[in-house]
């Protein structure tokens, strides 16, 4: 069971989860293949793969949650009613392939920058806005 599912409160349900785009894993594998002979590629692949499998990002009926980490866990949560704005940053290649970065701005908190290679960031922003509208 994921961290987000374990942390759901009474009557709270998961609306959407964000995932890394497949290009993220491709870059990790390319680093392993191209730079693996100098050991830096193995390190880059290992760090990216651990980040890929230990990052959870989701929106529930009450809040936004991002959990990172494997041995040490860090979480960032913002109540939906405290979210002021959601920004999307996409490069040209991100627009073509469908990945980008989402930045969530809240009242009284710093902006939460999600990883830069999220799959379908527009759909994730739409899920946040829909969740805010349900409240």
C-alpha positions in Angstrom: 0.0 0.0 0.0 1.4 3.4 -0.9 2.1 6.2 1.5 -0.8 8.3 0.1 -3.3 5.5 0.5 -2.1 4.9 4.1 -2.5 8.6 4.9 -6.1 9.0 3.7 -8.4 10.3 6.4 -12.0 9.5 7.1 -14.1 10.1 4.0 -11.1 11.1 2.0 -10.5 9.5 -1.4 -7.7 9.6 -3.9 -8.7 11.5 -7.1 -5.5 11.5 -9.2 -1.9 10.4 -9.1 1.0 11.9 -11.1 3.7 9.7 -12.6 7.0 10.3 -14.2 7.0 10.2 -18.0 8.7 7.3 -19.7 11.4 9.7 -21.0 12.7 10.0 -17.4 13.5 6.3 -17.3 14.9 6.5 -20.8 17.4 9.2 -19.7 18.4 7.0 -16.7 19.0 4.0 -19.0 20.9 6.1 -21.5 23.1 7.5 -18.7 23.8 3.9 -17.6 24.7 2.7 -21.1 26.7 5.8 -22.3 28.4 6.7 -19.0 28.4 3.4 -17.3 32.0 2.6 -18.1 33.1 5.6 -16.0 30.9 4.7 -13.1 29.1 8.1 -13.1 26.5 6.5 -15.4 25.8 3.8 -12.8 25.4 6.5 -10.1 23.0 8.6 -12.3 20.9 5.6 -13.2 20.7 4.5 -9.6 19.7 7.9 -8.2 17.1 8.4 -11.0 15.7 4.9 -10.6 15.3 5.3 -6.8 13.7 8.6 -7.2 11.3 7.1 -9.9 10.1 4.4 -7.5 10.0 6.3 -4.3 8.2 9.5 -5.4 4.4 9.6 -4.9 2.3 12.6 -6.0 -1.4 12.7 -5.6 -4.6 14.7 -5.1 -7.3 13.7 -2.7 -10.7 15.1 -2.0 -9.0 17.3 0.8 -5.4 17.9 -0.1 -2.4 17.7 -2.4 0.4 15.3 -1.3 3.9 14.7 -2.5 6.1 12.1 -0.8 9.7 11.6 -1.7 12.4 9.3 -0.2 13.2 5.7 0.5 15.0 5.5 3.8 14.2 9.0 4.9 10.7 10.2 3.9 9.9 13.9 3.1 6.3 15.0 2.5 4.7 18.2 1.3 1.0 18.7 1.7 -1.3 21.5 0.9 -5.0 21.6 1.7 -7.0 22.2 -1.4 -8.6 25.4 -0.1 -5.1 26.8 0.4 -4.0 26.3 -3.2 -4.0 29.6 -5.0 -2.6 28.7 -8.3 -1.1 25.9 -10.4 1.6 26.6 -13.0 2.8 24.3 -15.8 6.3 24.6 -17.4 6.9 22.6 -20.6 9.8 22.7 -23.0 9.2 22.3 -26.7 10.2 18.6 -26.4 7.9 18.3 -23.3 5.0 19.7 -25.4 5.7 17.2 -28.2 6.1 14.2 -25.9 3.6 15.2 -23.2 5.7 15.9 -20.1 6.4 18.9 -18.0 6.7 20.4 -14.5 3.9 21.5 -12.2 4.3 24.2 -9.6 1.6 24.5 -7.0 1.3 27.8 -5.1 -0.5 28.0 -1.8 -1.4 30.6 0.8 1.1 30.8 3.6 3.5 28.2 2.1 6.3 28.3 -0.5 5.5 27.0 -3.9 5.8 23.2 -4.3 7.8 22.3 -7.4 7.0 18.8 -8.6 9.6 16.9 -10.6 10.2 18.2 -14.1 9.3 15.2 -16.1 5.7 14.4 -15.0 3.5 12.7 -17.5 0.6 14.8 -18.7 0.9 17.8 -16.5 -2.2 19.4 -17.9 -4.4 16.5 -16.8 -2.9 16.7 -13.3 -3.6 20.4 -13.1 -7.2 19.7 -14.3 -7.5 17.0 -11.5 -6.4 19.6 -8.9 -8.9 22.2 -10.2 -11.7 19.6 -10.3 -10.9 18.5 -6.7 -11.0 22.2 -5.6 -14.4 22.6 -7.3 -15.8 19.6 -5.5 -15.2 21.1 -2.0 
